Each structure stands twice: as structure tokens, then as C-alpha cells.
Amino acid sequence: METDHRVHIGDSRSLERLDSNSVDLVVTSPPYPMIEMWDDLFISLDSDIEGHLAAGRDRAAFEAMHTALDSVWEVLGEVLVDGGIACINVGDATRSVDGSFRRYQNHGRIVSAFDELGFEPLPSILWRKPTNSAAKFMGSGMLPPNAYATLEHEHVLVFRNGPNSRYFEPKADRRYTAAYFWEERNQWFSDLWTDITGRHQQLTGTEDRERSAAYPVAIPYRLINMYSVYGDTVFDPFWGTGTTTLAAMAAGRNSVGKELDPGFETEFRKRVDAIGDLTDRLVAERLTAHETFVAERQAEGKSIEYEADNYDFAVMTKQERPIQLFRVAGVDRDAMCYTVDHEPVGVDWREALGAVSEL
């Protein structure tokens, strides 16, 4: 199986180099309004924002920043297929403007924007961000009443493009082989994720991390497996250092990214060098976790009715039987286009994946 991955340098507020109905899933983490590290970017999109911030007009700045994002959300409505899903990872902001401290609810403003564009809001997800800070509390420390709770979660907002779900031909192989395990379904489709630690993040330094604000690759990898099938195309309009593209490569999907800053592609090339190891680990973790689930269930005397078609373990449901995971066998690059060769991982997966399977 081959997948294609393209990166376009340009403004995602434009349909340039994108075709209508060419994308099956959007997974992205946009710049967050009212987070200072993104001020310069938003000001480059709307010069009035600088004046709003300087004059303490925080609400006007907040709205102007989101208006810039609204133009991207409009494009998503064009490029997404009917019934396609958009997953927007965003955090709220806390900031003092003109001596006043407050929270800016980015997630609520984005939900309103998608609703007005005709998207169907679906249940969203909160994920708990890891923190190493010993001084987590803001405000007056131990003294009431002026301390503030910390923001230690982000939102994954989920929207469907139109009222109807995507249509698939009956018994579509690419859908059934892309099934997830029963216990994965129960964990992934919970509205609160506490198990994402950022372990798979591949950025090389703090400067790159600050410039890109990249989210852990585990987030887009999970979302891509939840909301797309083999052969689908995933789009990230705020590509950054390509975290969504890496996740799409690992999940065996095609991808398109769009990015204003051409410098990020250099960082991405470094990350692609490790895509084989990353994919092997992700696949090994999934298969090992399922084997552990089966062993624990059987130890409790609970039965599992079905056998997987491509693996030597049991599965809970008939829909899981055709599951087929893939590893990356090679990557070819031509300018800013990448072709990835995938090979199926079968019953000999422990041997095929090597040391990473020894978890």
C-alpha cells in the first residue's frame, strides 16, 4: 500500500492548490487567539489587532483574531466531502490586558463559527496536558479569594460537514481493515483523555517547539484512526512542523498540509527520518495493549468469541476480525511531496517490529 503526502506553502484562507470535496478528514491545531506567542502572526493577518492590544481593547483583539480563523473554517466547508469530519485541537487562553486578568474561551468561539457555517457539532473531547510545573497556581497563592484554577486541558472539537454521515459501499474492505479494537473504542471515544503524555513528540528543541506549538503526535494519530479509513486524505491547514502528516503516515492515510512559513519544512524532513521507528512503536503499542486486554479478560474467566483474521489473538466483535495494521517500509521524497510505502503487519509482528515490541 502506498500513501501520498503533499505540503503547500500558502495561506489556508484561500482555496489555492486545494480541490473541492478532496479531503475526507481535517485534523489541525490552529494558533490560539490571545496567546502572546501568536500575536505577531495574527497582527500580520490583521494590523488592527496590534492597536486593539496596545489600547487594552482585549475583546476587540479576541474577535479580530477569530475572524482571521473564520476564513479558514469557510475553506474547510469547501474542501471536505459531505459527511467529512473536522477535528480542531484548541486551548483557551488566560491573559492580562490593561491590568485585567481573564480567560478567553477560544473553544466556545470556534464552536459558534462552525455552527454558523452549517457544520454539525458532534461531542467533543478534553485531553489533559502533562505539566512539570511545581508552582501551578495563579493569583494570590494560599490566600482567598483571588487565586485562579490553572488551565491543564485542551479541547478537541469535532464537527461533521453537513447533516449526514459519509456513505461507504457495503462491506468496504478499506473500512473494515481500518477497524479499531473494542477496548480502543471504549477509551478513544470517551470525552476525557488522561492517557496522552506527549511521549511520541519528535521535535528536536525548545525553540522549534515554541515556534510551532506542536501538539503530541498521539493526538492526531488517534483522531485519524477514529474518523478515517484507509485511502482517505487528511488535511491540516495549520501544518507547522507536520505533526498531523507524521500521524497520517503512521496510520496509513494520505495527507495534505498547508503552511505560511516555508522554514518548517526543513524541520519536518528531520522528523520523517524517524517515521519508521515511530510507526513501529505505535503499532507495537496497539497490538501489545490488545494482547494484554485479552489475557486479562481470559484470566477473569470471561470469553472472547471471535478470532482475528490476520493475527493469532481473539477479538471481542465480528467487526474487529479483519483488522490490519501497517508499518512504514520506505519513504521517497520529491520536493515537498512524500510517497510512503506501507507493508502489512501480521502474526509475526513481534519479530517484524523488532526491539520496540518489547514493551
matplotlib code that plots the C-alpha trace (Angstrom):
import matplotlib.pyplot as plt

x = [0.0, 1.2, 0.2, 0.9, 1.6, 1.8, 2.8, 1.7, 3.2, 0.4, -2.5, -5.1, -7.7, -7.5, -8.6, -5.5, -4.0, -6.9, -9.9, -13.4, -14.5, -10.9, -10.5, -12.1, -10.9, -9.4, -7.1, -5.4, -4.3, -4.6, -2.7, -4.6, -6.0, -4.9, -1.8, 1.1, 3.4, 0.8, 0.4, 2.8, 1.1, -2.4, -1.1, 0.4, -3.1, -4.9, -2.9, -5.8, -5.1, -1.9, -3.8, -6.5, -3.9, -2.0, -5.2, -6.4, -9.3, -9.0, -12.4, -11.9, -8.5, -10.0, -12.8, -10.4, -8.1, -11.0, -12.3, -9.0, -9.5, -13.1, -11.9, -10.0, -13.1, -15.0, -12.4, -12.8, -16.5, -15.5, -12.7, -14.3, -16.5, -20.1, -20.2, -16.4, -15.2, -13.2, -11.2, -9.9, -7.5, -7.5, -6.8, -8.4, -6.2, -5.6, -4.1, -3.8, -4.7, -4.6, -4.3, -7.3, -6.8, -9.3, -9.9, -10.6, -12.8, -11.3, -13.2, -16.6, -15.9, -14.8, -17.9, -20.1, -18.2, -18.6, -22.2, -22.9, -21.2, -23.6, -21.3, -22.9, -21.2, -20.5, -19.5, -16.1, -13.1, -11.0, -7.4, -5.3, -1.9, 1.1, 2.7, 6.0, 5.4, 5.7, 4.1, 0.9, -1.5, -2.1, -3.2, -2.9, -1.3, -2.7, -5.0, -8.6, -10.4, -8.2, -6.4, -7.3, -7.5, -4.9, -5.9, -4.5, -6.6, -7.3, -10.3, -10.7, -13.7, -15.4, -17.7, -19.4, -19.7, -23.4, -26.2, -25.4, -22.6, -20.3, -21.5, -19.4, -20.1, -21.4, -18.5, -15.9, -12.5, -10.8, -13.2, -13.2, -9.5, -9.2, -11.4, -10.1, -10.2, -13.2, -11.3, -9.7, -13.2, -14.2, -11.1, -10.8, -14.5, -14.5, -15.0, -12.0, -8.5, -6.0, -3.5, -1.9, 1.5, 3.3, 5.6, 5.9, 6.6, 9.6, 10.6, 14.4, 14.5, 12.6, 12.9, 11.2, 8.5, 7.8, 7.6, 5.3, 3.3, 3.1, 0.7, 1.7, 1.6, -0.6, -3.5, -3.7, -2.8, -5.7, -8.1, -7.1, -7.8, -11.1, -12.5, -11.0, -10.3, -7.5, -7.4, -8.7, -7.0, -6.3, -5.8, -4.1, -4.5, -2.0, 0.7, 3.6, 6.2, 4.0, 2.7, -0.6, 1.3, 3.5, 0.4, -1.2, 1.9, 1.9, -1.9, -1.6, -3.6, -2.9, -2.4, -2.2, -0.7, -0.8, 1.6, 2.6, 6.2, 8.4, 11.0, 9.0, 9.6, 13.3, 12.3, 9.8, 12.5, 14.3, 11.2, 10.5, 13.8, 12.3, 8.9, 9.7, 10.6, 7.6, 5.2, 6.7, 6.3, 2.7, 1.7, 3.5, 1.8, -1.6, -1.0, 0.6, -2.2, -4.8, -2.9, -2.8, -6.5, -7.3, -5.1, -6.6, -10.1, -9.4, -7.8, -11.1, -12.9, -14.6, -15.0, -14.0, -15.9, -14.1, -10.6, -8.8, -8.2, -4.6, -3.4, -3.2, -5.3, -9.0, -11.2, -14.4, -16.6, -17.1, -16.3, -12.7, -11.8, -10.5, -8.2, -5.0, -2.2, 0.7, 4.3, 6.3, 8.7, 10.1, 9.7, 10.5, 10.7, 10.2, 10.3, 7.5, 5.7, 6.3, 5.4, 5.3, 5.4, 3.5, 3.6, 1.1, 2.0, 0.8, 1.1, 4.9, 4.6, 6.9, 9.7, 8.9, 8.8, 11.9, 13.0, 10.1, 7.7, 9.5, 7.3]
y = [0.0, 3.5, 6.8, 10.3, 13.4, 16.9, 20.2, 23.5, 26.8, 29.4, 30.9, 28.5, 31.2, 30.6, 27.6, 27.9, 24.4, 22.7, 21.0, 21.0, 17.7, 16.4, 15.9, 13.2, 14.4, 17.6, 17.3, 20.5, 22.7, 26.4, 29.3, 30.1, 33.7, 35.7, 33.6, 36.0, 33.8, 34.1, 37.8, 38.6, 36.1, 37.4, 41.0, 40.1, 38.9, 42.0, 45.1, 46.4, 43.7, 45.5, 48.6, 46.7, 45.1, 48.3, 50.1, 47.4, 46.5, 42.8, 41.8, 43.5, 41.8, 38.4, 38.8, 40.1, 37.1, 34.7, 36.5, 35.6, 31.9, 32.0, 32.4, 29.1, 27.3, 28.5, 26.8, 23.6, 23.5, 23.6, 21.0, 18.5, 15.8, 15.6, 14.0, 14.5, 15.3, 18.2, 17.9, 21.1, 21.0, 24.3, 25.6, 28.5, 31.4, 33.4, 36.8, 40.2, 43.1, 46.7, 45.3, 43.0, 39.2, 36.9, 33.7, 33.8, 30.9, 30.0, 26.7, 28.4, 30.9, 28.2, 26.1, 29.1, 29.8, 26.2, 26.2, 29.3, 27.7, 24.8, 22.2, 19.7, 19.9, 16.4, 15.5, 17.0, 15.7, 17.1, 16.0, 16.6, 18.2, 16.9, 19.6, 19.6, 22.8, 22.8, 26.2, 25.5, 28.0, 31.5, 34.6, 35.1, 31.8, 30.5, 33.5, 33.6, 34.8, 35.9, 32.7, 31.1, 27.5, 26.5, 25.5, 22.0, 20.7, 21.4, 20.8, 18.5, 20.0, 17.6, 18.7, 16.9, 18.7, 18.5, 16.6, 13.1, 10.7, 9.6, 6.8, 3.7, 0.8, -2.3, -4.5, -1.9, -3.6, -0.3, 0.4, -3.0, -3.4, 0.0, -1.0, -0.4, -2.8, -2.9, -1.6, 1.1, 2.2, 2.5, 4.5, 6.7, 7.7, 8.8, 12.6, 12.8, 11.6, 11.4, 9.0, 11.3, 12.2, 13.6, 10.6, 10.4, 14.1, 14.3, 18.0, 18.5, 21.5, 24.0, 26.8, 24.7, 23.6, 27.3, 28.3, 25.5, 24.9, 21.3, 19.0, 15.4, 13.1, 10.7, 13.2, 13.3, 9.6, 8.6, 11.0, 9.8, 6.2, 7.2, 9.3, 8.0, 4.8, 3.5, 5.5, 8.7, 12.1, 14.1, 17.9, 20.1, 23.8, 24.9, 22.4, 23.7, 21.0, 18.4, 16.5, 15.6, 14.4, 12.2, 10.7, 10.2, 8.4, 6.2, 5.4, 4.6, 7.6, 10.2, 13.8, 17.4, 20.2, 24.0, 26.3, 30.0, 29.6, 27.6, 27.2, 24.5, 22.0, 21.7, 20.6, 18.1, 16.4, 15.6, 14.1, 12.0, 10.3, 8.7, 7.8, 4.1, 3.8, 6.0, 3.8, 0.6, 1.8, 3.0, -0.3, -2.4, -0.5, -1.1, -4.8, -5.3, -3.5, -5.7, -8.9, -7.6, -6.9, -10.4, -12.1, -10.1, -10.9, -14.6, -14.6, -13.4, -16.3, -14.1, -15.4, -13.7, -15.1, -14.2, -14.8, -12.1, -12.9, -11.5, -12.1, -15.0, -13.4, -13.2, -10.1, -9.0, -8.4, -9.6, -6.1, -6.4, -9.6, -8.0, -5.5, -5.0, -2.7, -1.5, -0.4, 2.0, 0.2, 3.3, 7.0, 8.7, 12.5, 14.7, 18.4, 18.8, 15.6, 12.3, 8.8, 6.3, 2.5, 0.5, -3.2, -5.2, -6.4, -9.9, -12.7, -12.4, -8.7, -9.1, -10.2, -7.7, -4.7, -5.7, -4.2, -1.8, -4.7, -5.5, -3.1]
z = [0.0, -0.9, 0.6, -0.7, 1.4, 0.0, 1.6, 0.1, 1.2, 1.2, 3.1, 4.2, 3.9, 0.2, -1.8, -3.9, -4.7, -3.0, -4.8, -3.6, -1.9, -2.0, 1.8, 4.0, 7.4, 8.9, 11.9, 13.0, 15.9, 14.9, 16.5, 19.7, 19.9, 22.9, 23.4, 23.2, 21.2, 18.3, 18.5, 15.6, 13.3, 13.9, 13.5, 10.2, 9.1, 10.5, 11.5, 13.6, 16.2, 17.3, 18.1, 20.0, 22.2, 22.8, 23.7, 26.1, 23.8, 24.6, 23.4, 20.0, 19.7, 20.6, 18.0, 15.3, 15.8, 15.5, 12.4, 10.7, 11.7, 10.4, 6.8, 7.2, 8.6, 5.5, 3.3, 5.2, 4.2, 0.6, 0.6, 3.0, 1.4, 2.5, 5.9, 6.4, 9.9, 11.1, 14.4, 15.8, 18.8, 20.7, 24.1, 25.9, 26.9, 30.1, 29.8, 31.5, 29.3, 30.6, 34.2, 33.9, 34.1, 32.4, 30.4, 26.7, 25.6, 22.2, 22.1, 22.5, 19.8, 17.3, 18.1, 17.2, 14.0, 12.8, 13.8, 11.7, 8.7, 8.8, 10.3, 12.7, 16.1, 17.5, 21.1, 21.8, 23.8, 26.6, 27.0, 30.0, 29.2, 31.2, 33.3, 35.2, 37.0, 40.8, 41.0, 39.2, 40.8, 39.6, 41.5, 45.3, 46.2, 49.5, 50.2, 49.1, 47.1, 44.2, 43.1, 39.7, 38.6, 36.0, 32.5, 32.2, 29.4, 25.7, 23.6, 20.6, 18.9, 16.4, 13.6, 10.6, 7.3, 6.8, 8.5, 7.1, 7.8, 5.0, 2.7, 2.2, -0.2, 1.7, 3.1, 2.0, 2.7, 3.4, 6.1, 7.8, 7.8, 9.4, 12.3, 15.9, 18.8, 21.1, 24.1, 21.9, 21.0, 24.7, 25.5, 22.4, 22.3, 25.9, 26.2, 28.6, 27.7, 30.5, 28.9, 26.3, 27.6, 24.5, 24.6, 20.8, 20.2, 17.9, 17.9, 18.3, 20.6, 22.7, 20.1, 17.5, 20.0, 20.8, 17.2, 16.2, 19.4, 18.1, 19.9, 20.7, 17.7, 19.7, 19.4, 15.6, 15.3, 17.5, 15.7, 12.3, 13.3, 14.8, 11.9, 8.7, 6.7, 4.5, 1.3, 2.9, 2.8, 5.9, 5.7, 8.2, 7.3, 10.1, 9.2, 11.3, 11.7, 10.2, 13.2, 11.5, 8.4, 10.5, 12.2, 8.8, 7.6, 10.7, 10.3, 6.5, 5.2, 2.6, 3.7, 2.6, 4.7, 4.1, 5.9, 5.7, 6.9, 4.4, 7.1, 8.9, 6.0, 7.0, 10.5, 9.0, 6.9, 10.1, 11.6, 8.6, 9.1, 12.2, 10.8, 10.6, 14.3, 15.3, 13.3, 14.6, 18.2, 17.7, 16.0, 18.7, 21.5, 20.0, 19.5, 22.8, 24.6, 22.9, 23.8, 27.4, 27.3, 26.0, 28.6, 31.5, 30.3, 29.9, 33.4, 34.8, 33.1, 30.5, 27.0, 23.7, 20.9, 17.7, 16.2, 14.3, 10.6, 10.4, 13.9, 16.4, 19.1, 19.9, 19.4, 21.0, 17.9, 14.4, 13.1, 14.5, 12.7, 9.5, 11.4, 9.5, 10.8, 8.6, 9.1, 7.1, 4.7, 3.0, 2.1, -1.2, -1.4, -4.4, -3.5, -0.9, -1.8, 0.0, -1.1, 1.7, 1.1, 3.8, 4.4, 6.4, 9.9, 10.5, 13.0, 13.1, 14.3, 17.3, 15.0, 12.3, 14.6, 16.5, 19.8, 20.0, 20.6, 23.8, 25.9]

ax = plt.figure().add_subplot(projection="3d")
ax.plot(x, y, z, "-o")
ax.set_aspect("equal")
plt.show()
